[in-house]
Amino acid sequence: MTATPSKKEQLYQLIAAQPFISQQELADQSGLSRSAVAGHIAALIRDKRLLGRAYVLPDQRPVVCIGGANIDRKLRTLGPVQMGTSNPVSQHEAFGGVARNIAENLARLGMPTRLLCAVGDDAAGRSMLEHAQSVGIDVKACLQAAGMHSGSYTALLNDEGDMVLALAHMECCDALTPDYLHSRQTQRGHAAFTIIDLNLPTDSIGLLLQEAHQQAMPLMAVAVSEPKMARLPQDLQGLRLLLLNQGELAAAVGHGIQNQAELEAACKQLQQRGVQDIIVTKGVAGVTFTNGSGMQHMPAPAASVRDATGAGDAFAAGVAWSLCHQQDDLRLACEYGLKLAKLTLESDATVAATISPTIFEEA
């Protein structure tokens, strides 16, 4: 004989099926008074089976990605690049943007993923949001900015697939203001992990850092270019992890980095500003990451490079996925990140179609 669930368990099941159900609706469906419903909900929150407002269930908390989304245009020369003259190229267009790429990687890994980005009220913007939704990303909190063009990123690759030059038109991201973030507080609250890219305005980055510090919520920042390192606030308290390359690290500290000792000193300088951990990516040379009071290096696996675009974003997604499961193991996170980066390097796509929820089980 199957036991009848308690009233508290019945309420939990109703909430699990409809997380935004109201207390009055719960009362009507359970046959309880509204005050009794409130008492059971309070007990479920004390038991940590619910996380408060909106009745978010712990195992349903999304990773929230905030930042750039744009159209990627990749031009690849058919021979060695010759400066100052016309180069024959092949052309490919895809959906891109650091935050958007990370979100798609995470969605393909099977994680609940929510994207907060700004696109223009144009065909490109609509197609980006439709595609994101089709791969499992929650885009309901995204902003469609009237009168603006959706972002674009044009990369020139050489015949070996390495980037020679990139041009980014990302002014749409300026609409991701603190006011916008405040208006999306419900969608951002109770995130399992929040990832931002430095396309965001400085004031918005500062707000997210402040919230992360006050609420002890894990926050990861991903650099996008050396010029945009100027958007990184001086006070980095609240930042769980900063991911950047060596050139971006040099821009962050304001001086060149010539050797490993200078790299480690630059990372310590940023840690003194408040960031907990740092990963410095070095392309084919692998990654260097903080480990307690020192730093460790991990080589990159050999890859048959077809296209380097998106590999760094895949690395960031692998790191985030790992930290959501093993929050203090940065070495393991780098291993998973490098695996996803390798798959992306060996793919013609910005986000490799081979990425799936079982990809790390196959390692």
C-alpha contacts under 8 A as a table, 3 or more apart, distances in Angstrom:
res1	aa1	res2	aa2	distance
5	P	8	K	7.96
5	P	9	E	5.74
5	P	10	Q	6.05
6	S	9	E	5.10
6	S	10	Q	6.15
7	K	10	Q	4.97
7	K	11	L	6.17
7	K	30	S	7.50
8	K	11	L	5.16
8	K	12	Y	6.27
8	K	40	H	5.58
8	K	41	I	7.76
8	K	44	L	7.82
9	E	12	Y	4.93
9	E	13	Q	6.24
10	Q	13	Q	5.15
10	Q	14	L	6.30
10	Q	30	S	7.45
11	L	14	L	5.05
11	L	15	I	6.19
11	L	26	L	6.91
11	L	30	S	7.12
11	L	37	V	7.74
11	L	40	H	7.78
11	L	41	I	7.95
12	Y	15	I	5.11
12	Y	16	A	6.07
12	Y	44	L	7.79
13	Q	16	A	5.00
13	Q	17	A	6.30
14	L	17	A	5.26
14	L	18	Q	6.18
14	L	26	L	7.39
15	I	18	Q	4.93
15	I	19	P	4.87
15	I	20	F	7.44
15	I	21	I	6.57
15	I	55	Y	6.93
16	A	19	P	5.70
16	A	57	L	7.13
18	Q	21	I	5.47
19	P	54	A	6.34
19	P	55	Y	5.63
19	P	56	V	6.44
19	P	57	L	7.89
20	F	54	A	5.56
20	F	55	Y	6.93
21	I	25	E	6.42
21	I	26	L	6.93
22	S	25	E	5.19
22	S	26	L	6.29
23	Q	26	L	4.94
23	Q	27	A	6.12
23	Q	34	R	6.38
23	Q	37	V	6.63
23	Q	38	A	7.09
24	Q	27	A	4.98
24	Q	28	D	6.18
24	Q	34	R	6.05
25	E	28	D	5.05
25	E	29	Q	6.14
26	L	29	Q	5.22
26	L	30	S	5.93
26	L	32	L	7.99
26	L	34	R	7.86
26	L	37	V	7.00
27	A	30	S	5.30
27	A	31	G	5.68
27	A	32	L	4.93
27	A	33	S	5.60
27	A	34	R	5.32
27	A	37	V	6.16
28	D	31	G	5.52
28	D	32	L	7.03
32	L	36	A	6.15
32	L	37	V	6.46
33	S	36	A	5.18
33	S	37	V	6.34
34	R	37	V	5.01
34	R	38	A	6.23
35	S	38	A	5.02
35	S	39	G	6.28
36	A	39	G	5.04
36	A	40	H	6.34
37	V	40	H	5.21
37	V	41	I	6.18
38	A	41	I	5.10
38	A	42	A	6.16
39	G	42	A	5.15
39	G	43	A	6.36
40	H	43	A	5.02
40	H	44	L	6.26
41	I	44	L	5.00
41	I	45	I	6.21
41	I	50	L	7.95
42	A	45	I	5.12
42	A	46	R	6.23
43	A	46	R	5.01
43	A	47	D	6.16
44	L	47	D	4.96
44	L	48	K	6.23
44	L	49	R	5.34
44	L	50	L	5.72
45	I	48	K	4.87
45	I	49	R	5.89
45	I	50	L	4.75
45	I	51	L	5.86
45	I	52	G	6.10
46	R	49	R	7.68
47	D	50	L	7.55
48	K	51	L	6.29
49	R	57	L	6.52
49	R	58	P	6.90
50	L	55	Y	5.58
50	L	56	V	5.81
50	L	57	L	5.10
50	L	58	P	6.68
51	L	55	Y	5.99
51	L	56	V	5.35
51	L	57	L	6.32
51	L	58	P	6.84
51	L	190	H	7.37
52	G	55	Y	5.37
52	G	56	V	6.73
53	R	56	V	7.08
56	V	60	Q	7.04
56	V	61	R	6.83
56	V	190	H	7.30
57	L	60	Q	5.35
57	L	61	R	6.58
58	P	61	R	5.58
60	Q	112	P	6.83
61	R	112	P	6.88
61	R	190	H	6.55
61	R	191	A	5.50
61	R	192	A	5.29
62	P	111	M	7.12
62	P	112	P	4.54
62	P	113	T	4.93
62	P	114	R	6.21
62	P	191	A	5.37
62	P	192	A	5.65
62	P	193	F	7.29
63	V	111	M	7.33
63	V	112	P	6.30
63	V	113	T	4.89
63	V	114	R	6.21
63	V	191	A	5.70
63	V	192	A	5.42
63	V	193	F	4.86
63	V	194	T	5.79
63	V	195	I	7.52
64	V	103	A	7.96
64	V	113	T	6.01
64	V	114	R	4.80
64	V	115	L	5.92
64	V	116	L	7.37
64	V	188	R	6.70
64	V	191	A	6.14
64	V	192	A	7.77
64	V	193	F	6.37
64	V	194	T	4.77
64	V	195	I	6.18
65	C	99	A	5.51
65	C	100	R	7.31
65	C	102	I	7.38
65	C	103	A	6.11
65	C	113	T	7.52
65	C	114	R	6.21
65	C	115	L	4.92
65	C	116	L	6.16
65	C	194	T	5.97
65	C	195	I	4.76
65	C	196	I	5.83
66	I	99	A	5.82
66	I	115	L	6.02
66	I	116	L	4.71
66	I	117	C	5.92
66	I	194	T	7.70
66	I	195	I	6.25
66	I	196	I	4.77
66	I	197	D	6.70
67	G	97	G	7.87
67	G	98	V	7.10
67	G	99	A	5.03
67	G	100	R	7.45
67	G	116	L	6.60
67	G	117	C	5.29
67	G	118	A	7.79
67	G	173	C	6.76
67	G	176	L	7.76
67	G	196	I	5.80
67	G	197	D	5.26
67	G	198	L	7.22
67	G	199	N	5.86
67	G	200	L	5.84
68	G	97	G	4.74
68	G	98	V	5.63
68	G	99	A	5.28
68	G	100	R	6.34
68	G	117	C	5.97
68	G	118	A	7.32
68	G	151	G	7.90
68	G	170	M	7.32
68	G	173	C	6.30
68	G	197	D	7.06
68	G	199	N	6.03
68	G	200	L	7.77
69	A	95	F	7.60
69	A	96	G	5.79
69	A	97	G	4.04
69	A	98	V	6.84
69	A	99	A	6.56
69	A	100	R	5.16
69	A	101	N	7.85
69	A	117	C	6.25
69	A	118	A	7.11
69	A	119	V	7.06
69	A	128	M	7.78
69	A	151	G	6.64
70	N	95	F	6.15
70	N	96	G	5.08
70	N	97	G	5.05
70	N	119	V	7.56
70	N	125	G	7.89
70	N	128	M	7.54
70	N	150	S	6.33
70	N	151	G	4.38
70	N	152	S	4.84
70	N	153	Y	6.61
70	N	170	M	7.71
71	I	93	E	7.01
71	I	94	A	5.97
71	I	95	F	4.79
71	I	96	G	5.43
71	I	97	G	7.42
71	I	124	A	7.32
71	I	128	M	7.83
71	I	150	S	7.74
71	I	151	G	6.36
71	I	152	S	4.65
71	I	153	Y	6.11
72	D	93	E	5.53
72	D	94	A	5.07
72	D	95	F	5.58
72	D	96	G	5.16
72	D	97	G	7.58
72	D	152	S	5.97
72	D	153	Y	4.81
72	D	154	T	5.89
72	D	155	A	7.58
73	R	91	Q	7.09
73	R	92	H	5.86
73	R	93	E	4.55
73	R	94	A	6.61
73	R	152	S	7.52
73	R	153	Y	6.09
73	R	154	T	4.60
73	R	155	A	6.26
74	K	91	Q	5.71
74	K	92	H	5.18
74	K	93	E	6.23
74	K	154	T	5.85
74	K	155	A	4.93
74	K	156	L	6.14
74	K	157	L	7.12
75	L	89	V	5.88
75	L	90	S	5.66
75	L	91	Q	4.66
75	L	92	H	6.62
75	L	154	T	7.51
75	L	155	A	6.14
75	L	156	L	4.91
75	L	157	L	6.02
76	R	89	V	5.08
76	R	90	S	5.25
76	R	91	Q	6.52
76	R	156	L	5.92
76	R	157	L	4.58
76	R	158	N	5.62
76	R	159	D	6.16
76	R	161	G	7.07
77	T	80	P	6.87
77	T	81	V	6.52
77	T	87	N	6.38
77	T	88	P	5.84
77	T	89	V	4.19
77	T	90	S	6.50
77	T	156	L	7.61
77	T	157	L	6.38
77	T	158	N	5.16
77	T	159	D	5.14
78	L	87	N	7.78
78	L	88	P	5.94
78	L	89	V	5.38
78	L	90	S	6.98
78	L	158	N	7.66
78	L	159	D	5.53
79	G	88	P	7.80
79	G	158	N	7.24
79	G	159	D	5.28
80	P	158	N	6.34
80	P	159	D	6.01
81	V	87	N	6.83
81	V	158	N	6.04
81	V	159	D	7.68
82	Q	85	T	6.31
82	Q	86	S	7.63
82	Q	87	N	6.68
83	M	86	S	8.00
94	A	349	A	7.74
94	A	350	T	7.17
95	F	101	N	7.96
95	F	128	M	6.45
95	F	350	T	7.76
96	G	100	R	6.25
96	G	101	N	5.71
96	G	153	Y	7.65
96	G	310	G	7.98
96	G	350	T	7.08
97	G	100	R	5.18
97	G	101	N	5.78
97	G	153	Y	7.71
98	V	101	N	5.20
98	V	102	I	6.19
98	V	197	D	6.57
98	V	224	V	7.19
98	V	310	G	7.95
98	V	313	D	6.06
99	A	102	I	5.18
99	A	103	A	6.10
99	A	115	L	7.50
99	A	117	C	7.90
99	A	195	I	7.48
99	A	196	I	6.66
99	A	197	D	6.10
99	A	313	D	7.96
100	R	103	A	5.02
100	R	104	E	6.22
100	R	115	L	6.85
100	R	117	C	7.85
100	R	132	A	7.99
101	N	104	E	5.17
101	N	105	N	6.27
101	N	310	G	7.05
101	N	313	D	6.10
101	N	314	A	7.40
101	N	350	T	7.55
101	N	351	V	6.71
102	I	105	N	5.17
102	I	106	L	6.23
102	I	313	D	5.38
102	I	314	A	6.23
102	I	316	A	6.75
102	I	317	A	5.18
103	A	106	L	5.14
103	A	107	A	6.08
103	A	113	T	6.22
103	A	114	R	7.19
103	A	115	L	6.55
103	A	137	I	6.92
103	A	317	A	7.52
104	E	107	A	5.01
104	E	108	R	6.11
104	E	132	A	7.01
104	E	135	V	6.96
104	E	136	G	7.91
104	E	137	I	6.87
104	E	351	V	7.20
105	N	108	R	5.18
105	N	109	L	6.28
105	N	314	A	6.29
105	N	317	A	6.10
105	N	351	V	6.43
105	N	355	I	7.20
106	L	109	L	4.90
106	L	110	G	6.53
106	L	111	M	5.61
106	L	112	P	7.83
106	L	113	T	6.69
106	L	317	A	5.93
106	L	318	G	7.80
106	L	321	W	7.02
107	A	110	G	5.08
107	A	111	M	5.23
107	A	112	P	6.45
107	A	113	T	5.81
107	A	135	V	6.73
107	A	136	G	5.77
107	A	137	I	6.14
108	R	111	M	7.44
108	R	135	V	7.07
108	R	136	G	7.71
108	R	355	I	5.97
108	R	356	S	5.17
108	R	357	P	6.47
109	L	355	I	6.45
109	L	356	S	4.83
109	L	357	P	4.08
109	L	358	T	7.41
109	L	359	I	7.54
110	G	356	S	6.98
110	G	357	P	4.92
111	M	321	W	7.95
112	P	136	G	7.89
112	P	137	I	7.48
113	T	136	G	7.47
113	T	137	I	5.34
113	T	138	D	6.20
114	R	137	I	5.61
114	R	138	D	4.52
114	R	139	V	6.21
115	L	137	I	6.66
115	L	138	D	6.14
115	L	139	V	5.42
115	L	141	A	7.18
115	L	142	C	6.72
116	L	139	V	6.83
116	L	141	A	5.74
116	L	142	C	4.73
116	L	143	L	7.43
117	C	141	A	7.99
117	C	142	C	5.04
117	C	143	L	6.17
117	C	173	C	7.18
117	C	176	L	7.16
118	A	142	C	5.96
118	A	143	L	4.61
118	A	144	Q	5.81
118	A	145	A	6.60
118	A	150	S	7.81
118	A	172	C	5.78
118	A	173	C	5.83
118	A	175	A	6.65
118	A	176	L	6.68
119	V	125	G	4.96
119	V	126	R	7.95
119	V	142	C	7.84
119	V	143	L	6.32
119	V	144	Q	5.03
119	V	145	A	6.09
119	V	148	M	7.76
119	V	149	H	7.24
119	V	150	S	4.72
119	V	151	G	6.81
119	V	172	C	6.17
120	G	124	A	7.55
120	G	125	G	5.29
120	G	144	Q	5.35
120	G	145	A	4.97
120	G	146	A	6.23
120	G	147	G	7.01
120	G	148	M	4.88
120	G	149	H	4.68
120	G	150	S	4.21
120	G	151	G	7.67
120	G	172	C	7.01
121	D	125	G	6.12
121	D	126	R	7.12
121	D	144	Q	5.28
121	D	145	A	5.71
121	D	146	A	5.22
121	D	147	G	6.88
121	D	148	M	6.80
121	D	149	H	7.26
121	D	150	S	7.52
122	D	125	G	5.32
122	D	126	R	6.29
122	D	149	H	6.89
122	D	150	S	7.05
123	A	126	R	5.18
123	A	127	S	6.07
124	A	127	S	5.21
124	A	128	M	6.18
124	A	150	S	6.34
125	G	128	M	5.15
125	G	129	L	6.39
125	G	144	Q	7.38
125	G	150	S	5.57
126	R	129	L	5.30
126	R	130	E	6.13
127	S	130	E	5.04
127	S	131	H	6.04
128	M	131	H	5.25
128	M	132	A	6.15
129	L	132	A	5.07
129	L	133	Q	6.15
129	L	139	V	6.54
130	E	133	Q	5.20
130	E	134	S	6.20
131	H	134	S	4.96
131	H	135	V	6.58
132	A	135	V	5.48
132	A	136	G	6.65
132	A	137	I	5.35
132	A	138	D	7.65
132	A	139	V	7.15
133	Q	136	G	5.20
133	Q	137	I	4.92
133	Q	138	D	6.10
133	Q	139	V	6.41
134	S	137	I	7.33
138	D	141	A	7.76
139	V	142	C	5.42
141	A	184	R	6.56
141	A	187	Q	6.73
145	A	148	M	5.90
145	A	172	C	7.51
145	A	175	A	7.46
148	M	172	C	6.73
149	H	172	C	7.10
150	S	170	M	7.82
150	S	172	C	6.39
151	G	168	A	7.62
151	G	169	H	5.38
151	G	170	M	4.81
151	G	171	E	6.97
151	G	172	C	6.15
152	S	168	A	5.95
152	S	169	H	5.16
152	S	170	M	6.64
153	Y	166	A	6.99
153	Y	167	L	5.70
153	Y	168	A	4.44
153	Y	169	H	6.26
153	Y	170	M	7.99
154	T	166	A	5.55
154	T	167	L	5.11
154	T	168	A	6.44
155	A	163	M	6.71
155	A	164	V	7.60
155	A	165	L	5.91
155	A	166	A	4.21
155	A	167	L	6.40
156	L	163	M	5.88
156	L	164	V	5.55
156	L	165	L	5.23
156	L	166	A	6.09
157	L	160	E	7.58
157	L	161	G	5.33
157	L	162	D	5.24
157	L	163	M	4.34
157	L	164	V	5.43
157	L	165	L	7.28
158	N	161	G	5.36
158	N	162	D	5.56
158	N	163	M	6.42
158	N	164	V	6.38
159	D	162	D	7.58
160	E	305	V	7.34
160	E	306	R	7.14
160	E	307	D	7.89
161	G	305	V	6.58
161	G	306	R	5.57
161	G	307	D	4.58
161	G	308	A	5.97
162	D	307	D	6.82
162	D	308	A	5.81
163	M	166	A	7.35
163	M	308	A	7.01
163	M	309	T	7.64
170	M	173	C	5.83
170	M	174	D	7.90
170	M	199	N	7.41
171	E	174	D	5.44
171	E	175	A	7.84
172	C	175	A	5.79
172	C	176	L	7.91
173	C	176	L	5.45
173	C	199	N	6.16
173	C	200	L	5.94
173	C	201	P	7.44
174	D	177	T	6.62
174	D	199	N	7.96
174	D	200	L	6.63
174	D	201	P	5.93
175	A	180	Y	7.55
176	L	179	D	7.97
176	L	180	Y	5.78
176	L	181	L	6.89
176	L	200	L	6.43
176	L	201	P	7.04
176	L	204	S	7.22
177	T	180	Y	5.13
177	T	181	L	6.37
177	T	200	L	7.87
177	T	201	P	6.69
177	T	203	D	7.32
177	T	204	S	5.64
178	P	181	L	4.96
178	P	182	H	6.08
178	P	203	D	6.63
178	P	204	S	4.91
178	P	207	L	6.80
179	D	182	H	5.08
179	D	183	S	6.24
180	Y	183	S	5.04
180	Y	184	R	6.46
181	L	184	R	5.11
181	L	185	Q	6.32
181	L	204	S	7.51
182	H	185	Q	5.17
183	S	186	T	7.89
184	R	187	Q	5.34
184	R	188	R	6.20
185	Q	188	R	5.03
185	Q	189	G	5.78
186	T	189	G	5.29
188	R	191	A	6.07
191	A	194	T	6.32
191	A	217	M	7.96
192	A	218	P	7.60
192	A	324	C	7.12
193	F	217	M	7.23
193	F	218	P	5.40
193	F	219	L	6.26
193	F	220	M	7.85
193	F	320	A	7.73
193	F	324	C	6.92
194	T	217	M	7.96
194	T	218	P	6.38
194	T	219	L	4.91
194	T	220	M	6.28
195	I	219	L	5.91
195	I	220	M	4.78
195	I	221	A	5.86
195	I	222	V	7.43
196	I	200	L	7.75
196	I	219	L	7.67
196	I	220	M	6.32
196	I	221	A	4.92
196	I	222	V	6.23
197	D	200	L	6.52
197	D	221	A	5.58
197	D	222	V	4.69
197	D	223	A	5.89
197	D	224	V	6.62
198	L	201	P	7.59
198	L	205	I	7.76
198	L	221	A	7.14
198	L	222	V	6.44
198	L	223	A	5.41
198	L	224	V	5.94
198	L	228	K	6.33
198	L	229	M	7.18
198	L	231	R	6.67
198	L	232	L	7.28
199	N	224	V	6.99
199	N	228	K	7.07
200	L	204	S	6.35
200	L	205	I	6.37
200	L	231	R	7.84
201	P	204	S	5.34
201	P	205	I	6.42
201	P	231	R	6.72
202	T	205	I	5.12
202	T	206	G	6.17
202	T	231	R	4.81
202	T	232	L	6.54
202	T	233	P	6.72
203	D	206	G	5.02
203	D	207	L	6.23
204	S	207	L	5.04
204	S	208	L	6.31
205	I	208	L	5.22
205	I	209	L	6.18
205	I	231	R	7.87
205	I	232	L	7.32
205	I	233	P	7.42
206	G	209	L	5.11
206	G	210	Q	6.13
206	G	233	P	6.35
207	L	210	Q	5.10
207	L	211	E	6.22
208	L	211	E	5.12
208	L	212	A	6.08
209	L	212	A	5.10
209	L	213	H	6.12
209	L	219	L	7.56
209	L	236	L	6.88
209	L	237	Q	6.70
209	L	238	G	5.19
209	L	239	L	6.25
210	Q	213	H	5.18
210	Q	214	Q	6.13
210	Q	237	Q	7.49
210	Q	238	G	6.50
211	E	214	Q	5.15
211	E	215	Q	5.86
211	E	216	A	7.96
211	E	217	M	7.74
211	E	238	G	7.63
212	A	215	Q	5.30
212	A	216	A	5.36
212	A	217	M	4.74
212	A	218	P	6.52
212	A	219	L	6.38
212	A	238	G	4.98
212	A	239	L	7.15
213	H	216	A	5.27
213	H	217	M	7.02
213	H	237	Q	6.10
213	H	238	G	3.80
213	H	239	L	7.46
214	Q	238	G	7.59
216	A	238	G	7.20
217	M	238	G	7.86
218	P	238	G	7.76
218	P	239	L	7.29
218	P	240	R	5.71
219	L	238	G	7.07
219	L	239	L	5.40
219	L	240	R	5.28
219	L	241	L	6.78
220	M	239	L	6.24
220	M	240	R	5.73
220	M	241	L	4.73
220	M	242	L	5.90
220	M	243	L	7.65
221	A	239	L	7.36
221	A	241	L	6.38
221	A	242	L	4.96
221	A	243	L	6.29
222	V	242	L	6.07
222	V	243	L	4.90
222	V	244	L	6.26
222	V	316	A	7.53
223	A	226	E	7.92
223	A	228	K	7.56
223	A	229	M	6.91
223	A	242	L	7.72
223	A	243	L	6.28
223	A	244	L	5.14
223	A	245	N	7.88
223	A	248	E	7.14
224	V	228	K	6.81
224	V	229	M	7.98
224	V	244	L	7.80
225	S	228	K	5.47
225	S	229	M	6.76
225	S	248	E	6.43
226	E	229	M	5.43
226	E	247	G	6.43
226	E	248	E	4.64
226	E	251	A	5.85
227	P	230	A	6.27
227	P	251	A	7.54
228	K	231	R	5.52
228	K	232	L	7.71
229	M	232	L	5.48
229	M	248	E	6.51
229	M	251	A	6.24
229	M	252	A	5.59
230	A	233	P	7.82
230	A	251	A	7.73
230	A	252	A	7.02
232	L	252	A	7.59
233	P	236	L	6.50
234	Q	273	R	6.66
235	D	273	R	5.52
235	D	274	G	6.37
236	L	239	L	5.79
236	L	270	L	7.87
236	L	273	R	5.42
236	L	274	G	4.44
236	L	275	V	5.18
237	Q	273	R	6.92
237	Q	274	G	4.11
237	Q	275	V	5.77
238	G	274	G	7.07
238	G	275	V	6.85
239	L	242	L	7.13
239	L	274	G	7.07
239	L	275	V	4.89
239	L	276	Q	6.33
240	R	275	V	6.11
240	R	276	Q	5.09
240	R	277	D	6.19
241	L	275	V	6.51
241	L	276	Q	6.06
241	L	277	D	4.79
241	L	278	I	5.53
241	L	279	I	7.54
242	L	275	V	7.13
242	L	277	D	6.48
242	L	278	I	4.84
242	L	279	I	6.39
243	L	278	I	5.92
243	L	279	I	4.90
243	L	280	V	6.17
243	L	281	T	7.58
243	L	316	A	7.46
244	L	248	E	5.91
244	L	249	L	6.40
244	L	278	I	7.89
244	L	279	I	6.48
244	L	280	V	5.24
244	L	281	T	6.21
245	N	248	E	5.30
245	N	249	L	6.15
245	N	280	V	4.97
245	N	281	T	4.65
245	N	282	K	6.19
246	Q	249	L	4.96
246	Q	250	A	6.24
246	Q	257	I	7.52
246	Q	263	L	7.71
246	Q	280	V	6.15
246	Q	281	T	6.79
246	Q	282	K	6.75
247	G	250	A	5.12
247	G	251	A	6.33
247	G	257	I	7.98
248	E	251	A	4.97
248	E	252	A	6.14
249	L	252	A	5.01
249	L	253	V	6.47
249	L	266	A	7.20
249	L	267	C	7.80
249	L	280	V	7.65
250	A	253	V	5.41
250	A	254	G	5.88
250	A	255	H	5.43
250	A	256	G	5.26
250	A	257	I	5.95
250	A	266	A	7.50
251	A	254	G	5.04
251	A	255	H	6.63
251	A	256	G	7.74
253	V	266	A	6.41
253	V	269	Q	7.45
253	V	270	L	7.49
257	I	262	E	5.51
257	I	263	L	5.90
258	Q	262	E	6.48
258	Q	263	L	7.64
259	N	262	E	5.45
259	N	263	L	6.32
260	Q	263	L	4.92
260	Q	264	E	6.16
261	A	264	E	5.20
261	A	265	A	6.20
262	E	265	A	4.99
262	E	266	A	6.11
263	L	266	A	5.12
263	L	267	C	6.34
264	E	267	C	5.11
264	E	268	K	6.27
264	E	294	G	7.98
264	E	295	M	7.10
265	A	268	K	5.09
265	A	269	Q	6.20
266	A	269	Q	4.98
266	A	270	L	6.48
267	C	270	L	5.17
267	C	271	Q	6.22
267	C	278	I	6.85
267	C	290	T	7.95
268	K	271	Q	4.90
268	K	272	Q	6.14
269	Q	272	Q	5.18
269	Q	273	R	6.73
270	L	273	R	5.06
270	L	274	G	6.83
270	L	275	V	6.38
271	Q	274	G	5.11
271	Q	275	V	4.80
271	Q	276	Q	6.11
271	Q	277	D	7.18
272	Q	275	V	7.35
275	V	278	I	7.52
277	D	289	F	7.50
277	D	290	T	5.70
277	D	291	N	7.85
278	I	289	F	5.72
278	I	290	T	5.69
279	I	287	V	6.79
279	I	288	T	5.84
279	I	289	F	4.35
279	I	290	T	6.73
280	V	287	V	5.61
280	V	288	T	5.16
280	V	289	F	6.14
281	T	286	G	6.30
281	T	287	V	4.48
281	T	288	T	6.55
282	K	285	A	5.24
282	K	286	G	5.26
282	K	287	V	5.52
282	K	288	T	7.78
283	G	286	G	5.72
283	G	287	V	7.61
283	G	300	A	7.67
284	V	299	P	7.79
284	V	300	A	5.87
284	V	302	A	7.95
285	A	299	P	5.81
285	A	300	A	6.00
286	G	297	H	7.37
286	G	298	M	5.63
286	G	299	P	4.14
286	G	300	A	4.07
286	G	301	P	7.87
286	G	338	L	7.95
287	V	297	H	5.77
287	V	298	M	5.36
287	V	299	P	6.44
287	V	300	A	7.20
287	V	334	C	7.65
288	T	295	M	6.71
288	T	296	Q	5.57
288	T	297	H	4.30
288	T	298	M	6.31
289	F	295	M	5.46
289	F	296	Q	5.47
289	F	297	H	6.45
289	F	330	L	7.70
289	F	331	R	7.88
290	T	293	S	7.46
290	T	294	G	5.99
290	T	295	M	4.30
290	T	296	Q	6.37
291	N	294	G	5.31
291	N	295	M	5.02
291	N	296	Q	6.37
291	N	330	L	7.64
292	G	295	M	7.49
298	M	334	C	7.79
300	A	338	L	6.38
301	P	338	L	7.24
301	P	339	K	7.71
301	P	342	K	7.05
302	A	342	K	7.77
303	A	342	K	5.90
303	A	345	L	6.91
303	A	346	E	6.56
304	S	345	L	7.22
304	S	346	E	5.64
305	V	308	A	6.84
305	V	345	L	5.02
305	V	346	E	5.03
305	V	347	S	7.78
306	R	345	L	5.90
306	R	346	E	5.14
306	R	347	S	5.95
306	R	348	D	5.97
307	D	344	T	7.66
307	D	345	L	5.40
307	D	346	E	6.79
307	D	347	S	6.50
307	D	348	D	5.64
307	D	349	A	7.64
308	A	311	A	5.71
308	A	344	T	7.39
308	A	345	L	5.14
309	T	312	G	7.71
309	T	344	T	8.00
309	T	345	L	7.50
309	T	350	T	5.73
310	G	313	D	5.16
310	G	314	A	6.20
310	G	341	A	7.96
310	G	344	T	6.78
310	G	345	L	7.92
310	G	350	T	4.76
310	G	351	V	6.42
311	A	314	A	5.05
311	A	315	F	6.20
311	A	340	L	7.58
311	A	341	A	4.56
311	A	342	K	7.27
311	A	344	T	5.32
311	A	345	L	5.85
311	A	350	T	7.49
312	G	315	F	4.98
312	G	316	A	6.29
312	G	341	A	6.46
313	D	316	A	5.00
313	D	317	A	6.26
313	D	341	A	7.81
314	A	317	A	5.03
314	A	318	G	6.22
314	A	337	G	6.71
314	A	340	L	5.46
314	A	341	A	5.20
314	A	344	T	6.92
314	A	351	V	7.22
315	F	318	G	5.18
315	F	319	V	6.25
315	F	334	C	7.69
315	F	336	Y	7.56
315	F	337	G	3.89
315	F	338	L	5.66
315	F	339	K	7.61
315	F	340	L	5.79
315	F	341	A	4.97
316	A	319	V	5.12
316	A	320	A	6.17
316	A	337	G	6.18
317	A	320	A	5.06
317	A	321	W	6.03
317	A	337	G	6.72
317	A	340	L	7.96
318	G	321	W	5.11
318	G	322	S	6.19
318	G	333	A	6.66
318	G	334	C	7.54
318	G	336	Y	5.08
318	G	337	G	3.95
318	G	338	L	7.52
318	G	339	K	7.71
318	G	340	L	6.13
319	V	322	S	5.24
319	V	323	L	6.21
319	V	330	L	7.82
319	V	333	A	4.39
319	V	334	C	5.79
319	V	336	Y	6.23
319	V	337	G	4.92
320	A	323	L	5.14
320	A	324	C	6.18
320	A	333	A	7.27
321	W	324	C	5.29
321	W	325	H	6.74
321	W	333	A	7.70
322	S	325	H	5.23
322	S	326	Q	5.83
322	S	327	Q	7.26
322	S	332	L	7.04
322	S	333	A	4.92
322	S	336	Y	6.82
323	L	326	Q	4.85
323	L	327	Q	4.13
323	L	328	D	6.82
323	L	329	D	6.98
323	L	330	L	7.34
323	L	333	A	6.24
324	C	327	Q	5.74
326	Q	329	D	5.73
327	Q	330	L	7.77
329	D	332	L	5.54
329	D	333	A	6.39
330	L	333	A	4.84
330	L	334	C	6.20
331	R	334	C	5.19
331	R	335	E	6.41
332	L	335	E	5.01
332	L	336	Y	6.37
333	A	336	Y	5.25
333	A	337	G	6.08
334	C	337	G	4.86
334	C	338	L	6.02
335	E	338	L	5.26
335	E	339	K	6.32
336	Y	339	K	5.10
336	Y	340	L	6.45
336	Y	360	F	7.29
337	G	340	L	5.33
337	G	341	A	6.16
338	L	341	A	4.91
338	L	342	K	6.08
339	K	342	K	5.21
339	K	343	L	6.48
340	L	343	L	5.16
340	L	344	T	6.30
340	L	355	I	7.59
341	A	344	T	5.08
341	A	345	L	6.10
342	K	345	L	5.08
342	K	346	E	6.28
343	L	346	E	5.29
343	L	347	S	6.40
343	L	352	A	6.45
343	L	354	T	7.54
343	L	355	I	7.78
344	T	347	S	5.03
344	T	348	D	7.68
344	T	349	A	7.11
344	T	350	T	6.84
344	T	351	V	6.24
344	T	352	A	5.12
345	L	348	D	7.71
347	S	350	T	7.66
347	S	352	A	5.82
348	D	352	A	7.68
349	A	352	A	5.51
349	A	353	A	7.48
352	A	355	I	5.85
353	A	356	S	7.96
355	I	359	I	6.16
356	S	359	I	5.35
357	P	360	F	7.60
358	T	361	E	5.19
358	T	362	E	6.47
359	I	362	E	5.29
359	I	363	A	6.89
360	F	363	A	5.16
